[in-house]
Amino acid sequence: MRKLELILAGLVLFLVAGCAASQVVEWEVDGIQREGIVYAPKAATEQPTPLVLAFHGFGDMALNFQRTDIHEAWPEAIVVYFQGLTTRRGMPGWQSSASAENRDLRMVDIAVAALRETYQIDDARIYATGFSNGGMFTYLLWAERPDLFAAFAPIAARLRPGVEPAVPKPLFHAAGEGDRVVDYRAQLAAIETAIEVNGVGDQSRSCGQGCTLYGSQSGAPVMAWVYPAAHVWPTSTSERIADFFRGHAK
């Protein structure tokens, strides 16, 4: 019986080790412990590696949002699924406009600085993506931290009042025509703002069903993907984001 117990214990350890592709990392930000789930390829400590920051929607958790599998869509990149703090109605989320404390902007500053100490971050290939409220925070990062990032991918998101991106940056935005959580028309307005900021309104072509690319791949294009669904993260979204990010560096 003891031998069987040891075999079973070894099997459990083997399964855990086989599945362990991530670690929870903590950072202290103005006296508050913040955390994220970090997926990093083995080569990340030895050679310049892209970095993707990912932000869940309002009321969600990093533990759940990692199931979007951005890290599997781009296994050569470091992907960090951040955990938001409690906001309104006692649920976790992100700031969607600038404030006096800027708790989430500060978290990004500190987390990226700490990640640079652990990994060989390719400073020309740092990206941000997020869903819903996390996508709104992604837009805020474009407005407040444009020099840090190479490209952005807000999903099912809008621009909040006072958030005004001014530096042209490649942007991928996916929106559901039936979205009633983040108004579809507000999302189209955000896309129009991105097109205006990037100066690509006179250049457009199809990039697939429901997808329009404004501008050229070599500049600061806007890729808008409109899908026939509601407030969801559709199948293939992570692959689309990874493909878009791969094509853009500072």
SVG drawing of the C-alpha trace seen along z (x, -y; Angstrom):
<svg xmlns="http://www.w3.org/2000/svg" viewBox="-28 -65 49 67">
<polyline fill="none" stroke="black" stroke-width="0.4" points="0.0,0.0 2.8,-2.4 4.4,-1.8 1.1,-2.5 0.8,-5.7 4.2,-6.8 3.4,-6.0 0.2,-8.0 2.0,-10.9 4.6,-10.9 2.0,-10.9 0.3,-13.9 3.6,-15.8 4.2,-14.9 0.9,-16.2 1.3,-19.4 4.8,-20.0 3.5,-19.2 0.8,-21.8 2.8,-24.5 3.6,-27.0 2.9,-30.1 3.6,-31.7 1.8,-34.3 4.0,-37.4 3.3,-40.2 4.3,-43.8 3.9,-46.4 2.3,-49.6 1.9,-52.5 1.5,-50.1 -0.9,-47.8 0.0,-44.2 -0.8,-43.8 -0.4,-40.6 -0.5,-38.9 -0.2,-35.5 3.0,-35.5 3.7,-33.1 7.3,-33.3 9.2,-31.2 12.4,-29.7 14.4,-31.9 13.0,-35.0 15.9,-35.3 18.5,-35.0 17.3,-36.9 15.0,-39.9 11.4,-38.8 8.1,-40.5 5.9,-41.4 2.0,-41.4 0.0,-42.9 -3.5,-41.6 -6.4,-43.0 -9.6,-41.2 -13.1,-42.7 -15.1,-44.2 -16.0,-41.6 -13.7,-39.0 -10.4,-37.5 -7.0,-37.0 -7.4,-33.3 -10.4,-33.1 -9.1,-35.5 -6.0,-33.5 -8.3,-31.0 -8.3,-33.4 -5.0,-31.6 -3.1,-34.6 0.0,-32.9 -0.7,-29.9 -1.5,-32.1 2.0,-33.7 4.1,-31.3 7.3,-33.2 6.1,-36.2 5.9,-36.9 2.2,-37.3 1.0,-38.8 -2.7,-38.5 -3.1,-41.2 -5.6,-41.1 -7.7,-44.2 -8.6,-45.7 -12.1,-46.0 -13.9,-49.0 -17.6,-49.8 -20.1,-47.3 -17.4,-45.4 -16.1,-43.7 -12.6,-43.9 -11.8,-46.2 -9.6,-48.9 -9.5,-52.7 -10.8,-53.8 -9.7,-57.5 -6.8,-59.3 -7.1,-60.2 -5.1,-61.6 -3.9,-58.2 -3.7,-56.4 -3.4,-53.1 -3.5,-50.9 -1.2,-53.1 1.2,-53.0 0.9,-49.3 1.9,-49.0 4.9,-51.3 6.2,-49.2 5.4,-45.8 7.1,-46.5 10.2,-47.8 10.3,-44.7 9.8,-42.3 12.8,-44.0 14.9,-42.9 13.8,-39.2 13.5,-38.9 15.2,-40.3 12.3,-42.4 12.4,-43.6 11.5,-47.3 10.5,-47.7 7.8,-45.0 5.7,-45.8 1.9,-45.5 -1.4,-45.9 -4.8,-44.2 -7.9,-43.9 -11.6,-43.1 -14.5,-45.5 -13.3,-47.5 -9.8,-46.0 -10.1,-47.3 -11.0,-50.8 -7.9,-50.6 -5.9,-49.6 -7.2,-52.8 -6.1,-54.8 -2.6,-53.3 -2.5,-54.5 -3.4,-58.0 -1.2,-58.1 1.7,-55.8 2.1,-55.8 5.9,-55.7 6.0,-52.4 4.0,-50.4 4.3,-49.3 0.6,-48.5 -2.7,-48.1 -5.7,-45.7 -8.8,-46.8 -11.7,-44.3 -15.4,-45.2 -14.3,-48.6 -14.9,-52.3 -13.1,-55.5 -14.2,-57.1 -14.6,-60.9 -11.3,-62.6 -9.3,-59.8 -7.6,-61.4 -4.9,-59.4 -2.7,-61.7 0.3,-59.6 -0.3,-57.4 0.0,-53.7 -1.1,-50.5 -4.4,-49.4 -6.6,-46.4 -10.2,-46.7 -12.8,-43.9 -16.5,-44.8 -19.7,-42.8 -22.6,-44.2 -25.0,-43.0 -23.0,-44.3 -25.4,-45.8 -22.9,-46.0 -20.5,-48.4 -22.6,-50.2 -21.6,-49.2 -22.0,-52.8 -19.6,-54.0 -17.1,-51.3 -17.4,-52.5 -16.7,-56.1 -13.6,-54.8 -12.4,-53.2 -13.1,-56.4 -11.0,-58.3 -8.2,-55.8 -8.4,-56.2 -8.3,-60.0 -5.3,-60.0 -3.4,-57.6 -4.3,-59.6 -5.4,-56.6 -8.9,-57.5 -8.2,-57.7 -6.7,-54.2 -8.8,-51.1 -9.1,-47.5 -10.7,-44.3 -8.7,-41.9 -11.3,-39.2 -14.9,-38.8 -16.0,-41.7 -12.4,-43.0 -11.2,-46.3 -7.6,-47.5 -7.0,-51.3 -3.5,-52.3 -0.5,-50.1 1.2,-47.5 4.5,-49.5 2.9,-52.5 0.3,-52.9 -2.7,-51.1 -6.1,-50.5 -7.6,-47.0 -11.3,-46.9 -13.0,-43.5 -16.7,-43.6 -18.3,-40.2 -22.0,-39.2 -22.2,-38.6 -22.7,-40.3 -20.3,-41.1 -17.9,-38.2 -14.4,-37.3 -14.9,-35.4 -13.0,-32.3 -9.8,-33.3 -9.6,-36.7 -6.3,-35.8 -4.8,-34.5 -5.8,-37.7 -4.2,-39.8 -1.0,-37.8 -0.8,-38.1 -1.4,-41.8 1.2,-42.4 3.8,-40.3 3.6,-42.6 4.3,-45.8 7.4,-47.0 8.4,-50.5"/>
</svg>
